[in-house]
Amino acid sequence: MSATTLPGYGQVTITQVYSTFLNNGVNQYDANVMASQWLLDNIYGTGRSFSYSQNFPATDAACTPAPFARSFQHVDWVDGESVVQASATPGGDEGFNARLHKIETDLDRLGGLIAQAFTCMNAMRANLSRALGEVRDELNRINADVSRLKRGNDPRPGVGSIVEKLPKYLGDGFISGKQVKMWSLEDGRLVSLPTVQTMRQPLVGDPVERGAGIAEVLAGNPAIRRDIPGQFTVQEVRQKFGDRLTADGRSLNDILDALPDEQRFENLDAMVQQVNEMDAMVMKGTGGARAVRESMGQLDGDIGAVAVGKMPQLGERLAGALTAAGVRTVGDLAKLEPEKLNDIAARAGAMVTPGEAGALLARAQTIVRL
């Protein structure tokens, strides 16, 4: 990093900016990238660039099965000559049983290919939705930039304010499926910066996934609760269970980067609730809360009073089962015990794993804080 004084910022140097990032918990590689990005954005005016974090390849080998080859080949029978029987004959006729079993095999293979096609279509639909969501969010950010320029007032913090006010590093978060570094400025504003590494794929595309990720790991690994029934520090969880993964491939260690190692909690639920609070704060500070409210049709007022069916992650079958069981609002869902949710899902025939149930409850608990 150069120690050259930055134009327009007095004696502030890029080295000071770089050191500020390091001193607030950012690793060396990310600090280099972030300091360079701030230099480009705030000094040379090149602005930000947009790139997809959602992987959407043109082809997928898993969705390109081998050509179907029929195993059943019918040989015409001749009236008054062909002998029809169940078993094979010495003359070479397979018999009814073998011929019908080949038809069964062909139907099973065709059914598997159809199921694979629908699975690939659903995955493509989800990936396309997330990719379009990224485009929407970028267009909204551009629109906000244009509006600020028209007013002649761009409130984005410059490099000087970052160095002078020593922002508080909140950790990593996810906004519209993109991993970002979150900072809280002295005046209460939140700043998000893109990180070098992005999550492989968010579980359901929520703006923030940390609390849900921790809840998913805890619910999917009962041994953690058995081993840590009472008070603990974040470091203890890291050492014993930090390698446990969420369904989208994130490790518990990565998610817990948002918390200091020495922080102590009374129990695991208290840790999840604090991270839910942080997620909600990030969403409110970056516009994610409005996006969630818009998707649920509740721009103002108590979002916890929204019908539980408005949570798109639930699916129609599970939402209907919850409503029938008396869990009618998002607030009701946020108060539900994981075991109760699993029981309702099982009775409704909804495919929900314990980990997914824990993540759904954590998301509801975050949403009601918006």
C-alpha angles and dihedrals in degrees: 000000000000120000092212114138111251116240113249094016103082112225096347110127133196087242090062091050091049092048091050091058092048093048091052096056105272116136120243097256095048090045090057092050095044095047090049091050092051090049091053094044100044105029110028096029097225091138128209127310127222125228131160119256090186110087109227109166121191091235135024120204091206089060095050106080124186114270113278114253117193114231094194116080115178119219111200118247121225120226112248093006111059117084112217119201141144100252132046119277128222087245092068103263110140095212130223097290097057093043093050092046089055089053089051090052092050092049091049091051092048090049090052092050091050091050090049090051092053091046091052091047091052092048091048091048091052093047092047091050091053092046091051088047089057090051090048092051092048091050089050090051091049090049090051091050091051091049092051092049091051089054090047090233121106108182095190110125117249129218091267094058091048092055097040099047098038098220121223114252108228097184133242123331139171122241116182090341094308121116114232140174111244124214130181115212124214092255092055098258119134123225125196124198125187116250126220093239120056129192113265093235131335115243095241105349099263117162091240126027109171101098091040090049093054091046090050093053093046094049093045094048110050090178090074093062091044092052096042107037097148142013118355144153126243089245091059091055091048093051095048105032108009093117094061111116137217121227090264093055102259117138123228087240091060093050093047090058084093090069131061113251092234096053112119127212132191091227142343094268090058089056092051091049093052092050089047087055090051091048091052091048091051092048093050092048096049104039096259091116092060091050090053092047091049092050090052096043096242111111094162138021131029108346089189088071092062115115111267090235089070090073100095092201093068102065125222097274097050093042090053092048092050092050091049089051092054097261094124105153139043087249090056090051092049089059095047122113115239091238091055092050091050090050093050091047093049093050090050093049092241115153102235123148121210089252093052090048091054091049093049092053092048091051091051089050090052094046094053088058091061 
